Amino acid sequence: MPRVTFAGRAHEVAGGTTVLDALLADGVELPHACRAGACGACVVRVRSGPVPPGCQVGLPPAWIARGCVYACQCRPEVDLAIEPLGEGLRVAGEVVSTAPLSGSVARVVVRVPEAFSPARGQYVTLERRGIARSFSVADRAGTALELHVRRIPGGALSPYLCDDARPGDPLSVAGPFGDCVYGEISPDVPLLLAATGTGLAPLWGIVLDALTAGHRAPIWLFHGAVDPSGLYLRAELRALAARHANLRYVPSALHAGAGGDGEVLEEGPLDAVVLRHVPATRGMRAFVCGAPDIVQVVKKKIFLAGAATRDISSDAFLPAAAPSEPTRASPGRAG
């Protein structure tokens, strides 16, 4: 039976068992969330021994080169020695400010070291007292990262971030992860951005980068929710669209009617709303973020409408294993 050495102690790993499960069974409090090899909360570094197959899928290339693995996907067949993430991968951060964006979503600003530089649209993993969750970078100004956090009643971290966090509170920050970024997209390629809930956060970042870069082609931004209370940043997005003729912002809800400000919203499932406005998607670059089931449906529908698979990126939020709270799947494995 292989053994894994962590923090000077050896732990036996039964056949087929993951490193995460073996450590947790022995009382090691290793941060974790989704248990699906997606959120990055449980990433550790293999110090010696062969890296088992399949436990690095979706990690950034620089992390793979340094021997980083998802502990929840790592099933060793021989002895390994592992250690926590090193310098530059997990850094010390602190809360700068919090402010409500809606009744259930808060803007949380976190300061990180200058060398830690995620792009808008990527996501980072915050850890506090052994609890780790992942959040998208909606915006950044210097060393300050803007995150959009939905308060989950009974959640392990979101109630603290939304309601109790104070400036100067320390947090551990790991990342960055994900490829939902504007990057080097041609300014003449139409963009289709669709999200539910706080899946808006990475798309907000992509929109800001696209407009800053002088994107010329149409940018369609769809934000869906069950009812109008699930939408946020509506006034800001309407104002942004008013200043940029190529930005079309479409808020919608399953049960729409009038929004809180009297605006009549689009009604229906997000995929139906998207195709109502953009029935043909060939040649478009698409980003789809939010609830996994809706992400799957929207991706399928826009693919069938003409978009190439390689031109569709996604960031699907997965439930944390325990306690229940959203995390996310990396774009390459969101389905």
VOFI-466464 format. One record per residue (C-alpha): residue in one letter; x, y, z. Coordinates in nm, 2 decimals, decimal comma. Layout:
BEGIN
+------+--------+--------+--------+
! resn !     px !     py !     pz !
+------+--------+--------+--------+
!    A !      X !      Y !      Z !
...
+------+--------+--------+--------+
***
This chain:
BEGIN
+------+--------+--------+--------+
! resn !     px !     py !     pz !
+------+--------+--------+--------+
!    M !   0,00 !   0,00 !   0,00 !
!    P !   0,15 !   0,33 !  -0,10 !
!    R !   0,22 !   0,60 !   0,15 !
!    V !   0,21 !   0,98 !   0,12 !
!    T !   0,43 !   1,19 !   0,34 !
!    F !   0,29 !   1,53 !   0,43 !
!    A !   0,42 !   1,77 !   0,69 !
!    G !   0,66 !   1,51 !   0,82 !
!    R !   0,40 !   1,24 !   0,87 !
!    A !   0,33 !   0,93 !   0,65 !
!    H !  -0,02 !   0,84 !   0,56 !
!    E !  -0,13 !   0,51 !   0,40 !
!    V !  -0,34 !   0,54 !   0,08 !
!    A !  -0,56 !   0,24 !   0,01 !
!    G !  -0,59 !   0,13 !  -0,35 !
!    G !  -0,81 !   0,37 !  -0,55 !
!    T !  -0,82 !   0,62 !  -0,26 !
!    T !  -0,73 !   0,98 !  -0,33 !
!    V !  -0,46 !   1,17 !  -0,14 !
!    L !  -0,73 !   1,41 !  -0,01 !
!    D !  -0,94 !   1,13 !   0,13 !
!    A !  -0,64 !   0,96 !   0,29 !
!    L !  -0,53 !   1,29 !   0,46 !
!    L !  -0,87 !   1,38 !   0,58 !
!    A !  -0,92 !   1,03 !   0,72 !
!    D !  -0,61 !   1,08 !   0,92 !
!    G !  -0,72 !   1,41 !   1,06 !
!    V !  -0,52 !   1,64 !   0,84 !
!    E !  -0,72 !   1,96 !   0,77 !
!    L !  -0,64 !   2,01 !   0,40 !
!    P !  -0,85 !   2,28 !   0,24 !
!    H !  -1,09 !   2,14 !  -0,02 !
!    A !  -1,43 !   2,22 !  -0,18 !
!    C !  -1,56 !   2,06 !  -0,50 !
!    R !  -1,37 !   1,72 !  -0,48 !
!    A !  -1,39 !   1,73 !  -0,86 !
!    G !  -1,05 !   1,85 !  -0,96 !
!    A !  -1,18 !   2,19 !  -1,05 !
!    C !  -1,18 !   2,46 !  -0,79 !
!    G !  -0,81 !   2,45 !  -0,69 !
!    A !  -0,87 !   2,45 !  -0,32 !
!    C !  -0,69 !   2,12 !  -0,25 !
!    V !  -0,39 !   2,17 !  -0,49 !
!    V !  -0,06 !   2,05 !  -0,34 !
!    R !   0,29 !   2,00 !  -0,48 !
!    V !   0,46 !   1,66 !  -0,53 !
!    R !   0,81 !   1,70 !  -0,38 !
!    S !   0,93 !   1,35 !  -0,47 !
!    G !   0,79 !   1,05 !  -0,65 !
!    P !   0,61 !   1,02 !  -0,98 !
!    V !   0,31 !   1,23 !  -1,05 !
!    P !   0,01 !   1,00 !  -1,09 !
!    P !  -0,18 !   1,03 !  -1,42 !
!    G !  -0,50 !   1,24 !  -1,44 !
!    C !  -0,44 !   1,47 !  -1,14 !
!    Q !  -0,31 !   1,77 !  -1,32 !
!    V !  -0,58 !   1,82 !  -1,59 !
!    G !  -0,68 !   2,19 !  -1,61 !
!    L !  -0,40 !   2,32 !  -1,40 !
!    P !  -0,20 !   2,62 !  -1,54 !
!    P !   0,11 !   2,50 !  -1,73 !
!    A !   0,34 !   2,67 !  -1,48 !
!    W !   0,18 !   2,48 !  -1,20 !
!    I !   0,22 !   2,15 !  -1,38 !
!    A !   0,58 !   2,22 !  -1,44 !
!    R !   0,63 !   2,26 !  -1,06 !
!    G !   0,46 !   1,93 !  -0,98 !
!    C !   0,13 !   2,06 !  -0,86 !
!    V !  -0,16 !   1,82 !  -0,84 !
!    Y !  -0,52 !   1,81 !  -0,73 !
!    A !  -0,52 !   1,61 !  -0,41 !
!    C !  -0,88 !   1,51 !  -0,47 !
!    Q !  -0,78 !   1,34 !  -0,80 !
!    C !  -0,44 !   1,21 !  -0,70 !
!    R !  -0,44 !   0,83 !  -0,66 !
!    P !  -0,07 !   0,72 !  -0,61 !
!    E !   0,05 !   0,37 !  -0,68 !
!    V !   0,39 !   0,42 !  -0,51 !
!    D !   0,51 !   0,63 !  -0,22 !
!    L !   0,50 !   1,01 !  -0,27 !
!    A !   0,61 !   1,31 !  -0,07 !
!    I !   0,39 !   1,62 !  -0,10 !
!    E !   0,39 !   1,97 !   0,04 !
!    P !   0,17 !   2,28 !   0,04 !
!    L !   0,19 !   2,52 !  -0,25 !
!    G !   0,50 !   2,73 !  -0,26 !
!    E !   0,58 !   3,10 !  -0,32 !
!    G !   0,39 !   3,26 !  -0,60 !
!    L !   0,12 !   3,00 !  -0,62 !
!    R !  -0,05 !   3,07 !  -0,28 !
!    V !   0,00 !   3,42 !  -0,14 !
!    A !  -0,11 !   3,62 !   0,16 !
!    G !  -0,39 !   3,86 !   0,08 !
!    E !  -0,62 !   4,08 !   0,28 !
!    V !  -0,97 !   4,22 !   0,26 !
!    V !  -0,99 !   4,58 !   0,14 !
!    S !  -1,36 !   4,64 !   0,14 !
!    T !  -1,71 !   4,49 !   0,09 !
!    A !  -2,03 !   4,64 !  -0,04 !
!    P !  -2,36 !   4,50 !  -0,15 !
!    L !  -2,44 !   4,47 !  -0,52 !
!    S !  -2,79 !   4,32 !  -0,45 !
!    G !  -2,97 !   4,16 !  -0,16 !
!    S !  -2,77 !   3,84 !  -0,20 !
!    V !  -2,44 !   3,94 !  -0,38 !
!    A !  -2,16 !   4,15 !  -0,24 !
!    R !  -1,86 !   4,31 !  -0,41 !
!    V !  -1,55 !   4,20 !  -0,21 !
!    V !  -1,22 !   4,36 !  -0,28 !
!    V !  -0,91 !   4,17 !  -0,18 !
!    R !  -0,55 !   4,31 !  -0,19 !
!    V !  -0,28 !   4,07 !  -0,32 !
!    P !   0,10 !   4,10 !  -0,37 !
!    E !   0,21 !   4,29 !  -0,68 !
!    A !   0,36 !   3,98 !  -0,84 !
!    F !   0,03 !   3,79 !  -0,82 !
!    S !  -0,15 !   3,90 !  -1,13 !
!    P !  -0,47 !   3,71 !  -1,24 !
!    A !  -0,65 !   3,85 !  -1,54 !
!    R !  -1,00 !   3,98 !  -1,54 !
!    G !  -1,22 !   3,67 !  -1,59 !
!    Q !  -0,99 !   3,42 !  -1,43 !
!    Y !  -1,07 !   3,29 !  -1,08 !
!    V !  -0,88 !   3,26 !  -0,75 !
!    T !  -0,93 !   3,04 !  -0,45 !
!    L !  -0,97 !   3,22 !  -0,11 !
!    E !  -0,89 !   3,03 !   0,21 !
!    R !  -0,97 !   3,13 !   0,56 !
!    R !  -0,93 !   2,90 !   0,86 !
!    G !  -0,91 !   2,59 !   0,65 !
!    I !  -1,22 !   2,68 !   0,44 !
!    A !  -1,15 !   2,74 !   0,07 !
!    R !  -1,38 !   2,87 !  -0,21 !
!    S !  -1,32 !   3,01 !  -0,56 !
!    F !  -1,44 !   3,34 !  -0,70 !
!    S !  -1,39 !   3,51 !  -1,04 !
!    V !  -1,20 !   3,83 !  -1,08 !
!    A !  -1,45 !   4,08 !  -1,21 !
!    D !  -1,21 !   4,37 !  -1,21 !
!    R !  -0,87 !   4,46 !  -1,08 !
!    A !  -0,70 !   4,79 !  -1,01 !
!    G !  -0,33 !   4,75 !  -0,93 !
!    T !  -0,31 !   4,49 !  -0,65 !
!    A !  -0,68 !   4,50 !  -0,57 !
!    L !  -0,90 !   4,23 !  -0,70 !
!    E !  -1,28 !   4,27 !  -0,73 !
!    L !  -1,48 !   3,96 !  -0,66 !
!    H !  -1,86 !   3,90 !  -0,67 !
!    V !  -1,97 !   3,68 !  -0,39 !
!    R !  -2,32 !   3,53 !  -0,35 !
!    R !  -2,43 !   3,48 !   0,01 !
!    I !  -2,52 !   3,12 !   0,06 !
!    P !  -2,73 !   3,07 !   0,38 !
!    G !  -2,54 !   2,83 !   0,61 !
!    G !  -2,23 !   2,85 !   0,38 !
!    A !  -1,89 !   2,80 !   0,52 !
!    L !  -1,73 !   3,12 !   0,37 !
!    S !  -1,97 !   3,34 !   0,18 !
!    P !  -2,16 !   3,47 !   0,48 !
!    Y !  -1,83 !   3,59 !   0,63 !
!    L !  -1,72 !   3,76 !   0,31 !
!    C !  -2,06 !   3,92 !   0,25 !
!    D !  -2,15 !   4,03 !   0,60 !
!    D !  -1,86 !   4,00 !   0,85 !
!    A !  -1,53 !   4,07 !   0,67 !
!    R !  -1,35 !   4,38 !   0,78 !
!    P !  -1,06 !   4,57 !   0,61 !
!    G !  -0,73 !   4,42 !   0,69 !
!    D !  -0,87 !   4,07 !   0,76 !
!    P !  -0,61 !   3,82 !   0,63 !
!    L !  -0,69 !   3,56 !   0,36 !
!    S !  -0,48 !   3,31 !   0,17 !
!    V !  -0,52 !   3,34 !  -0,21 !
!    A !  -0,42 !   3,08 !  -0,46 !
!    G !  -0,43 !   3,09 !  -0,84 !
!    P !  -0,50 !   3,21 !  -1,09 !
!    F !  -0,71 !   2,95 !  -1,27 !
!    G !  -0,93 !   2,95 !  -1,58 !
!    D !  -0,92 !   3,08 !  -1,94 !
!    C !  -1,24 !   3,29 !  -1,95 !
!    V !  -1,04 !   3,59 !  -2,05 !
!    Y !  -1,05 !   3,84 !  -2,34 !
!    G !  -0,69 !   3,78 !  -2,42 !
!    E !  -0,59 !   3,84 !  -2,78 !
!    I !  -0,93 !   3,81 !  -2,95 !
!    S !  -0,96 !   4,01 !  -3,27 !
!    P !  -1,15 !   4,33 !  -3,23 !
!    D !  -1,36 !   4,23 !  -3,53 !
!    V !  -1,49 !   3,90 !  -3,39 !
!    P !  -1,84 !   3,92 !  -3,24 !
!    L !  -1,86 !   3,82 !  -2,88 !
!    L !  -2,15 !   3,63 !  -2,71 !
!    L !  -2,14 !   3,64 !  -2,33 !
!    A !  -2,41 !   3,45 !  -2,13 !
!    A !  -2,43 !   3,40 !  -1,76 !
!    T !  -2,65 !   3,32 !  -1,46 !
!    G !  -2,60 !   3,45 !  -1,11 !
!    T !  -2,25 !   3,55 !  -1,02 !
!    G !  -2,13 !   3,40 !  -1,35 !
!    L !  -2,17 !   3,76 !  -1,45 !
!    A !  -1,84 !   3,84 !  -1,27 !
!    P !  -1,60 !   3,69 !  -1,53 !
!    L !  -1,81 !   3,83 !  -1,81 !
!    W !  -1,80 !   4,18 !  -1,66 !
!    G !  -1,42 !   4,15 !  -1,67 !
!    I !  -1,42 !   4,03 !  -2,03 !
!    V !  -1,65 !   4,33 !  -2,13 !
!    L !  -1,42 !   4,58 !  -1,95 !
!    D !  -1,11 !   4,44 !  -2,13 !
!    A !  -1,28 !   4,43 !  -2,47 !
!    L !  -1,40 !   4,78 !  -2,45 !
!    T !  -1,06 !   4,90 !  -2,32 !
!    A !  -0,90 !   4,73 !  -2,61 !
!    G !  -1,13 !   4,90 !  -2,86 !
!    H !  -1,33 !   4,60 !  -2,96 !
!    R !  -1,53 !   4,70 !  -3,28 !
!    A !  -1,76 !   4,40 !  -3,34 !
!    P !  -2,09 !   4,35 !  -3,15 !
!    I !  -2,07 !   4,23 !  -2,79 !
!    W !  -2,38 !   4,06 !  -2,67 !
!    L !  -2,41 !   4,02 !  -2,29 !
!    F !  -2,69 !   3,81 !  -2,15 !
!    H !  -2,75 !   3,78 !  -1,78 !
!    G !  -3,03 !   3,54 !  -1,66 !
!    A !  -3,19 !   3,46 !  -1,32 !
!    V !  -3,49 !   3,29 !  -1,18 !
!    D !  -3,65 !   3,62 !  -1,10 !
!    P !  -3,54 !   3,99 !  -1,11 !
!    S !  -3,39 !   3,98 !  -0,76 !
!    G !  -3,12 !   3,75 !  -0,89 !
!    L !  -2,98 !   4,01 !  -1,13 !
!    Y !  -2,73 !   4,28 !  -1,03 !
!    L !  -2,52 !   4,56 !  -1,19 !
!    R !  -2,82 !   4,63 !  -1,42 !
!    A !  -2,79 !   5,01 !  -1,39 !
!    E !  -2,41 !   5,00 !  -1,45 !
!    L !  -2,45 !   4,77 !  -1,75 !
!    R !  -2,72 !   4,98 !  -1,90 !
!    A !  -2,50 !   5,29 !  -1,86 !
!    L !  -2,21 !   5,11 !  -2,01 !
!    A !  -2,42 !   5,00 !  -2,31 !
!    A !  -2,54 !   5,35 !  -2,36 !
!    R !  -2,18 !   5,47 !  -2,39 !
!    H !  -2,08 !   5,19 !  -2,63 !
!    A !  -2,30 !   5,13 !  -2,94 !
!    N !  -2,16 !   4,78 !  -3,00 !
!    L !  -2,25 !   4,65 !  -2,65 !
!    R !  -2,59 !   4,50 !  -2,62 !
!    Y !  -2,70 !   4,41 !  -2,27 !
!    V !  -3,00 !   4,18 !  -2,22 !
!    P !  -3,11 !   4,10 !  -1,86 !
!    S !  -3,37 !   3,82 !  -1,83 !
!    A !  -3,55 !   3,60 !  -1,58 !
!    L !  -3,75 !   3,28 !  -1,59 !
!    H !  -4,03 !   3,47 !  -1,41 !
!    A !  -3,96 !   3,83 !  -1,53 !
!    G !  -4,23 !   4,09 !  -1,54 !
!    A !  -4,11 !   4,43 !  -1,43 !
!    G !  -3,77 !   4,46 !  -1,26 !
!    G !  -3,73 !   4,65 !  -0,93 !
!    D !  -3,67 !   4,97 !  -1,12 !
!    G !  -3,97 !   4,93 !  -1,35 !
!    E !  -3,78 !   4,79 !  -1,64 !
!    V !  -3,96 !   4,51 !  -1,83 !
!    L !  -3,72 !   4,22 !  -1,85 !
!    E !  -3,69 !   3,94 !  -2,11 !
!    E !  -3,86 !   3,63 !  -1,99 !
!    G !  -3,77 !   3,26 !  -2,03 !
!    P !  -3,48 !   3,02 !  -2,01 !
!    L !  -3,14 !   3,18 !  -2,08 !
!    D !  -3,08 !   2,96 !  -2,39 !
!    A !  -3,41 !   3,07 !  -2,54 !
!    V !  -3,34 !   3,44 !  -2,47 !
!    V !  -2,99 !   3,41 !  -2,63 !
!    L !  -3,12 !   3,25 !  -2,95 !
!    R !  -3,41 !   3,49 !  -2,97 !
!    H !  -3,15 !   3,77 !  -3,02 !
!    V !  -2,87 !   3,57 !  -3,18 !
!    P !  -3,02 !   3,29 !  -3,38 !
!    A !  -2,69 !   3,23 !  -3,58 !
!    T !  -2,36 !   3,21 !  -3,39 !
!    R !  -2,12 !   3,11 !  -3,66 !
!    G !  -1,79 !   3,30 !  -3,63 !
!    M !  -1,87 !   3,43 !  -3,28 !
!    R !  -1,64 !   3,39 !  -2,97 !
!    A !  -1,86 !   3,27 !  -2,68 !
!    F !  -1,82 !   3,26 !  -2,30 !
!    V !  -2,08 !   3,09 !  -2,09 !
!    C !  -2,07 !   3,10 !  -1,71 !
!    G !  -2,28 !   3,01 !  -1,41 !
!    A !  -2,50 !   2,71 !  -1,30 !
!    P !  -2,37 !   2,39 !  -1,46 !
!    D !  -2,70 !   2,27 !  -1,60 !
!    I !  -2,77 !   2,60 !  -1,77 !
!    V !  -2,41 !   2,63 !  -1,89 !
!    Q !  -2,44 !   2,29 !  -2,06 !
!    V !  -2,77 !   2,38 !  -2,23 !
!    V !  -2,65 !   2,72 !  -2,36 !
!    K !  -2,32 !   2,57 !  -2,49 !
!    K !  -2,51 !   2,30 !  -2,68 !
!    K !  -2,76 !   2,55 !  -2,82 !
!    I !  -2,50 !   2,80 !  -2,94 !
!    F !  -2,29 !   2,52 !  -3,09 !
!    L !  -2,59 !   2,39 !  -3,28 !
!    A !  -2,66 !   2,75 !  -3,40 !
!    G !  -2,31 !   2,76 !  -3,56 !
!    A !  -2,04 !   2,84 !  -3,31 !
!    A !  -1,73 !   2,62 !  -3,33 !
!    T !  -1,65 !   2,41 !  -3,02 !
!    R !  -1,30 !   2,57 !  -3,00 !
!    D !  -1,47 !   2,92 !  -2,98 !
!    I !  -1,68 !   2,84 !  -2,67 !
!    S !  -1,53 !   2,88 !  -2,33 !
!    S !  -1,71 !   2,81 !  -2,01 !
!    D !  -1,69 !   2,84 !  -1,63 !
!    A !  -1,94 !   2,63 !  -1,46 !
!    F !  -2,00 !   2,67 !  -1,09 !
!    L !  -2,01 !   2,34 !  -0,90 !
!    P !  -2,14 !   2,27 !  -0,55 !
!    A !  -1,89 !   2,23 !  -0,27 !
!    A !  -1,88 !   1,88 !  -0,14 !
!    A !  -1,95 !   1,99 !   0,22 !
!    P !  -2,08 !   2,22 !   0,34 !
!    S !  -2,28 !   2,31 !   0,04 !
!    E !  -2,16 !   2,63 !  -0,12 !
!    P !  -2,07 !   2,72 !  -0,48 !
!    T !  -1,73 !   2,67 !  -0,62 !
!    R !  -1,64 !   2,64 !  -0,99 !
!    A !  -1,52 !   2,40 !  -1,25 !
!    S !  -1,23 !   2,50 !  -1,48 !
!    P !  -1,34 !   2,60 !  -1,83 !
!    G !  -1,17 !   2,30 !  -1,99 !
!    R !  -1,38 !   2,06 !  -1,78 !
!    A !  -1,71 !   2,24 !  -1,74 !
!    G !  -1,86 !   2,00 !  -1,99 !
+------+--------+--------+--------+
***
